[in-house]
């Protein structure tokens, strides 16, 4: 049987653009993984790795016109958005180069022999080492920052792990272009090109997570697809870490005082955030608890004006468009659900933004309205109107895990009086915002992009400096002669790395 072709498709029309590749067979997946495994030692030199990452950023930035053109043709995300995403992607690569050079990620501990302790301490020296071949499953909604050259790939390479990327079918041409730039960057520093490779096809994705030489995986996508791969990773004869980002509702709580103080501003901000990128951000605020009464009405009026002024948009592919239309239709038909601005089909190839409202009391207990507590990918949010703080608590207690949770408070509540609500939101998400909007994930050392299941399948972050930790494991050397120790653990610290020696940071 001939291998299935991989087509680049224009989401604005649904028409194929060009055949980019063919889906990888099981044999081709095996060759890609074995090739990556064979070159893992080539990434051992931290100086070379850092230089490789910087060159990758340089080549991506230098090819901006071609990369943005390719990505826009396959995703319809627009040149402005994609230019910003490319800048962010390059910045991630440079940031991980700095992480590699600094070396704190190695988490080095040295405890010298101490016979006075009970029981006595032997000489112990601990460092983190790379896991091995990492599989990255590219995201649909971020063809650059969460795909071939994105954060999972950058952090895995920074850790010293070769990467095999399973390209997303929505942007195969962009994936191939970016992979060629990364491989060119590797070659410039004498590294084998197989430190980064790309395969296509659904079956290839399944084969990758099962391959015995794959050591870990990173995924961004749907709950259904991510959970299937997570289960496969756990069911292997030798289970592997699977760091999946699966789905998030990203709840927002607006206090009554906040709505009274600046309801119009909150409504406009919410409308801008939930329609950004046609509602296809993983951090889209998809559920809002807002007060009943006049203050909440003013917020909804402002939200209505903002969303009504948003033109129809193109989603990443027609399958997602159809799922969005079906999802909002199902939700809008529930009892006591209103649609001040009706979301749905904007045209043959587009969608229109909107929002739904429902009494919060309908969500306090399990029932048919539970669909409103599930992510609907696209430009829609659900506003639940509450009559009391008890209703807020009842609804929050039923929410799944999230990437973000947001609290909108009034100026007077910054004195600590909103601490109780903040405490209720904190167990629900990995990033808690006050008086902001979650669409926008800064690539910063303190960032955490993750959260309780189903937001992610692990406690790690996929954004920020500590994302590198996912691809490492600690090893302790006990009573090991100096000449046998890795350079990172030798007494004279020849690499000048930050280390904690006998409990003190040096």
Protein Blocks (a to p, Z undefined) as FASTA:
>chain_A
ZZdddddddfknopafbdfbdcddfklmmmmmmmmmmmmmmmmpmklmmmmmmmmmmmmm
mmmmmmmmmmmmmnonojklmmmmmmmmmmmmmmmmmmmmnommnopacddddfkbccdd
dddddddddfbjcdddddfklmklmmmklmklmmmmmnopacdddddfklmmlmmmmmmm
mmmmmmmnopafklpccdedjklmmmmmmpmkbgbdcddddfklmmmmmmmmmmpmbacd
ddddfbdfkiadddfklmmmmmmmmmmmmmmmmmgghhpafkbcfbdcddedjklmmmmm
mmmmmmmmpccdddfbfklmmmmmmmmmmmmmpghiacfbacddfbjkbccdddddddfk
lmmpgcfklmmmpccedjdddddddfbfklmmmmmmmpccdfbdcddddfklmnopmmmm
mmmmmmmpmbdcehiafbhcdddfkbccddddfkbmcfbdfedjklmmmmgccdddehia
fklpcfklgmklmnopacdeehiaZZ
